[in-house]
Amino acid sequence: MSMNSIKKILIANRGEIACRIIETAREMNIQTVAIYSDADINSIHVKMADEAIAIGASPSNDSYLVIEKIIKAATDTGADAIHPGYGFLSENHVFAKTCEEYGINFIGPDAESIRNMALKDRAKILMKKAGVPITPGYQGNKQNKDFLIKEAEKIGFPIIIKAVAGGGGKGMRKVESKEAFLSALESCKREAENSFGNSKVLLEKYISSPRHIEVQIFGDGLGNVVHMFERDCSVQRRHQKVIEEAPALGMTDSVRKAMTHAAVKAAKAVNYKGAGTVEFIVDGSQKLHENGFWFMEMNTRLQVEHPVTEMITGLNLIKLQIEIAEGKGLPAQKSITMSGHAIETRIYAEDPFNNFFPSVGKIENFDIPCDQLKKDSIRIDTGFQKNDRISVYYDPMIAKMITHSDNRKDAIESMVYLISESRIKGIKTNAAFLIRCLTNKEFIDGGVSTHFIAENMTSLTSNEYVKDKKIYGLTALFLDNNSNNSQTTPFNAFDGWRLNQPLRKKYFFKRNEEIIESEIIQQTERQSLISVNGKEPFIIYKIDRPDTKNNEKALSYFSEWEFKEFHNHISLYRYGQEIIVEKESYQLNRLNNSSNAVIAPMPGKIIDMFASEGDKIKEGKPLLVMEAMKMEMTLYAPKDGVISEIKVQNGALVSDGDILVKLENT
C-alpha cells in the first residue's frame, strides 16, 4: 500500500465524535473541515474546525445523510480525506464507494467490506465459512411467513427475529411461542421497511442469559489484523448500550485468546482495513468458556464506546485510523498491552422516571468537576456546553464520561462521584438512573446479562423519595417562594389568608391517581411547619446546608435541593438524584379524561396512524405513532368517543402542543 499523507480531513459527523476527530487531527497537524446543519450552526465542533460548511436543514435526511452535499463540501474545500465518525453514513457502502470515485480517502474500510458486514444474514454466512462460531438460526433468502414459522420451530422457541439491515435496536423482536410469531414477524418487517428500506429478516436462537462482549480490531487491508482486547457492553436498554467497560469481568486468558482469535479471523475473512468491532453474544448463565460465545455482527466503524479501549491500552484509535488510511502499518500485536479497568457511561437528555422520554431545551448549567479527579483517570467527551440547545433532530446523548483506575471497584466509585457532582441542568438527564445502575449489587458483583436493566427497571427508575410525603412539603415551599417573588400580596392572593390568623397556604400535587395536598402552616426564616394530607405537621429546615450527602434525613432540609419548574411538573435535584413531582392537572399524552383532543407531547414526526375520521374508539386505543429523537411513542385515545377530525397525515412534522386528533362524545 503506497503512503498517502493526509493534509485535510472533512468530518462527516457532529457532536462529541466530531470534536474528538478534530482534536486528534490538530495533534497530527492535519487541517479539518466541519459540516453542520441549521440546528448545529453554533455547535462546538463548528467552532473548533479550521473551516465549516453548512449542508442543509436540521433533519439529518436533509443534511448529514446527503452524500452529494458532503462530497461537494469536501471537493469545495480541497479535503483529501473524510472521516465518517459513527452513526449517519459511517457504515454506508455507497458513501465509501462515492468517496473512492472522487479520489477522496475514506477513513474506514472499503465499500465491499462494509457491504458484506452490513447485512446480518450475509455476514453470518461469511463467518460460518470462515469458521467463526455463529448462533443457530436461519439467514436465507426465503421470506415466506409459512416457511419462516417452520424454521423458527426447528430452531426452537424462544427466538429473535432481526432485520438483516437493522441496527440500534430497531427491527428486532423476541418471540416466545409459535402463536406469537406471525404478529411479531409482521411488526418487525414493517419497522425494518420504514427504518432501513429493507424488510428482509433473519431468525436466531434466543440466548436466555446473554452477555454482550465485543472485540476491537484493526486491519491494514493487506490481510494483517490485530486486536485491542475486549469490552463488555451488556448494560443495555432497548438494545442501546448504557454502560460499557473493559476488560470484561470473568474473562480468562483462554477465553480471551479464543474470542480475540475468532474476531481476528472474522476481520481477515473480509480483508478488513481500519477500525472495526466484532460483537459476540456470550452465554452468561455460567462462567465464561471457550465454546460459550457466538458471532453476532461486525460494526465496520469506530464505536461510541472506543474510549474504554483507549484508556486501558493508552492508544488513540482515531490517530490509528488516520495512519492506516495513510497506508502506515499496524502496531505489532505484542506491543498492544492493557492495564487497569475503564468504565464509560452515556449521559442522555431523557427522563428515566417517565419511560425515558427524550428531553429537549436549553442546557442552563453544564458543570462537571474534572478538577477534583486525576486528569489521566477521567475523560469527558462532549459536543455541548452551557447555553447550547438539545434539539429534537438527533440522538439525545449529551456526553460520555469515562473513568480509569487500577481496579474495577475504584473505577466505579470514581464514576459515581463524577456523575453525582456534575450539574447538567435545564433539561432532564439519566444521571440518577446511571448512579443506581452503578451502585446496584448485581452490577457491582459483575457479569450481568443484557436483561439487567429490564429486570431491575422498578428499582432503577422508581421515584423512591416520592413515597416520603415530605417531598411534597419541599415542593410546596419552592412554589411558595416563587409566588412570593412575584407581585402577590395578602390582599390579592387566593390562599385563604385571614387578618390576625396564621398564614396557611395549600398546594396540590398528584401521585398516580392520588391528589396530595400540602399545607404550609407557618414559616420563619429558619424553618417551616407543613402538613401533608392533613396529617401531623413536620418541620422543614431552611438553614445552612448541612453535610448530608450520605444522610437520608436530608429530605428535611430545603436548602439541600435544587428546583426547576416545568409546565406539568416540578423537578427536584440533589447529588445526581432527580425527583419528579407532578402538578395536579397533568397526564401524559392527554389533557385529562374529559379531553376532546390528542395533543403532541413534543416536536416530532407522525410515522403511523391507526384510526380514521368517524371511527368509534375506546379509551386507551392506540391512535398514532410519533417519532422524536430516534424514539417511537404511541399516543392513545384519552376517552371513549368518535373521531371527529384528524388534523395530521402520516409523515407530518408536528410541534409541541399541536392538536393531532379531535374527539366528540358518542
Order of alpha helices (4+ residues) and beta strands (2+ residues): beta-alpha-beta-alpha-beta-alpha-beta-alpha-beta-alpha-alpha-beta-alpha-beta-beta-alpha-beta-beta-beta-beta-alpha-beta-beta-alpha-alpha-beta-beta-beta-beta-beta-beta-beta-beta-alpha-beta-alpha-alpha-alpha-alpha-alpha-beta-beta-beta-beta-beta-beta-beta-beta-beta-beta-beta-beta-beta-beta-beta
